[in-house]
Amino acid sequence: MSVGRRIGVIGIVIEDREQVPRINNILSDFNEVILGRMGVPYRERGVAVISLIVDGNTDEIGALTGKLGQIGGVQVKSALVSR
């Protein structure tokens, strides 16, 4: 494994569904650090949830979560481990 790389998960809760195209563009821009993605519409609560499995350095992952976190109606949390 490369030095300085981290594995982790990112949880994204989308409250404003009109932001989905913007979110997808950002995820596409960071496809090199995204290993897997699962999206679930939670219609009863009026939100959508995306979970990502990521492998990258802290700058890459931080840039991804930072860009997502700047979008209104979107909540982002991450958990990373050093390996």
Disulfide bonds with the S-S distance in Angstrom:
none
